[in-house]
């Protein structure tokens, strides 16, 4: 079952890869752009993944208006923001990372659906991990 890897490919061939690995906290979700050389990678735990999922929907509903940033803390802390400068993008800035991970709007709907499934897996992995500790 894990690791679990899914790729979202838009009509122009741009790719967003979402990988899920088992982690003591439940699941670790990795994001990368295999179509872009030297593009940063981002990692979120279950908490960060749930907030990102909600932030995607909030960004869709907010446009063309701004949306306040959201921040998650912990081992995989991050800040989520909606940029509307040169292009519209959801920006995931990992705590301590050199570069931000941008998610353009053509990925949002399919990423939202994928993260909904990932969140369920993460919760179950967390429950199983907690049972092993008791």
DAFENPE-V661997 format. One record per pair of residues at least 24 apart in sequence whose C-alpha atoms are under 7 Angstrom apart, sorted by the first residue. I is the first residue (numbers start at 1). GAP is how many residues later the second one is. D is the distance in Angstrom with one decimal. If there is no record, write none. Layout:
BEGIN
i: {I & I}
gap: {GAP & GAP}
d: {D & D}
END
This chain:
BEGIN
i: {10 & 22 & 24 & 25 & 26 & 26 & 26 & 26 & 26 & 27 & 27 & 40 & 40 & 41 & 42 & 42 & 43 & 44 & 45 & 46 & 46 & 48 & 49 & 50 & 53 & 53 & 56 & 56}
gap: {96 & 103 & 105 & 101 & 96 & 97 & 99 & 100 & 103 & 95 & 98 & 59 & 61 & 60 & 52 & 59 & 33 & 32 & 31 & 73 & 76 & 24 & 70 & 69 & 59 & 62 & 52 & 56}
d: {6.7 & 7.0 & 6.4 & 5.7 & 5.0 & 6.3 & 4.5 & 3.7 & 6.8 & 4.8 & 6.5 & 6.4 & 6.2 & 6.9 & 6.6 & 6.5 & 6.5 & 5.3 & 6.2 & 6.4 & 5.8 & 6.0 & 6.9 & 6.5 & 5.6 & 6.2 & 6.4 & 6.6}
END
